C-alpha cells in the first residue's frame, strides 16, 4: 500500500514539474475556466493548452465538463493549491536567503 502511495504521489508531482502546468494551476486557483479563457490568459496555442490539461486530468488534478462547444476545467481538489503555495513559499524564502548572501558578499 505504501509503495502505491509513493508511486501516485510521484505521478501527481509531475504536474508541478512544468511551468505551463503551474501557470494553469494558478489560473484555476479560484475558478473554473474554459479552454478559450486559458488560451487568452497564457497566450499559448489551443493544442499546447489541451495537451497540458490532458496530462493534468489524467493525474486527477483537474476535472472537466462540456457546455456546448466549450470545455471548462477546474481543480479536482483545492488542497492541490495548498501544495502549490507551500512549494512557492519555500522557493521565495530560498531566493530571499540567496539574495542576502550575495549582498553580504558584495559589501
Residue pairs with C-beta under 8 A, 6 or more apart in sequence:
11 59
12 59
12 60
12 61
14 55
14 59
15 21
15 25
15 55
15 56
15 59
15 61
16 22
16 83
16 84
16 87
18 52
20 42
20 44
20 48
20 52
21 52
21 55
21 56
22 84
23 42
24 38
24 42
24 49
24 52
24 53
24 56
25 56
25 61
25 75
25 80
25 81
25 84
26 84
27 33
27 38
27 41
27 42
28 62
28 73
28 74
28 75
29 75
29 81
29 84
31 74
32 72
32 73
32 74
33 41
33 72
33 73
33 74
34 70
34 71
34 72
34 73
35 46
35 49
35 50
35 53
35 70
35 71
35 73
36 70
38 44
38 49
38 53
38 73
39 45
39 46
39 49
42 49
53 62
53 64
53 73
56 62
56 73
57 63
57 64
57 73
60 76
61 75
61 76
61 80
62 73
62 74
62 75
62 76
63 73
63 74
63 75
63 76
64 71
64 72
64 73
65 71
65 72
66 72
75 81
